Amino acid sequence: MRIIIAKDYEELSARAAMIVAGQVCLKPNSVLGLATGSTPLLMYEKLVEMHRTVGLDFSEAISFNLDEYLGLPPEDEHSYHWYMHRNFFRHININPENIHIPDGMAKDVERECGEYDRAIHAAGGIDLQVLGIGTNGHIGFNEPDIKFEATTHKVKLDQETVTANSRFFADPAEVPRYAISMGIKTIMHAKRILLLANGETKAGAIYKTLYRGITPETPASILQLHQDVTVIVEESAAKYIQKNIA
Ligand code: F6R
């Protein structure tokens, strides 16, 4: 595991963008696993900037998002479809046919999940998976006590996650309680993983992820077993790990 402490959010985002850009430059038809949330926003902005200024080319790239709320249509501004199009896809030259996000309106959720995993497999597997982390240590929407062997599936969001995500909704009662998420097994099959943590609220989760036992109580701790993980931690999120890497 490679751990990079970034002095601030700007540096975290610049480094993350460079890693994604490097992946796409070296392998233009890369399969990218993408995350939403606050953390990767500036990374996406920087990738868009690289597309505009130096022609970073996404025309052959394929993307699979980690998750989507159940019950929100793509045009709902709280959906992850909307987030990805607004913050990234509409500003770059990715082929719309190569974009994959779980369908939050799927009638047959189990089937949707199975098809999502089959599509990842058919694309050759994920080359680089970008992850944020929840204050409770979740990755994707794999909440504490998840089964590590889970593939893409329907999840019930933890109260802690619902509370954290209510900042994006006018009324906290509107935060969906269920989502479709890639499972831990799906995530662990990615060839490379880039985990990003920004802000002091993530410090505890990052410490447990990197330095405590591998346990379903901290879903991200399973990443200790992955062979190619880069973790970029902004200084305040790294406050409990500074000693360990000194
Ligand atoms: C988002 C996702 C979540 C977030 C996590 C952190 O697609 O899967 O695991 O990465 O909840 O969210 P932020 O970045 O908003 O703190």
Boltz pocket constraint, residues with backbone or C-beta under 6 A from the ligand:
constraints:
  - pocket:
      binder: B
      contacts: [[A, 34], [A, 35], [A, 36], [A, 37], [A, 38], [A, 39], [A, 40], [A, 66], [A, 67], [A, 131], [A, 132], [A, 133], [A, 134], [A, 135], [A, 138], [A, 139], [A, 140], [A, 141], [A, 198]]
      max_distance: 6.0
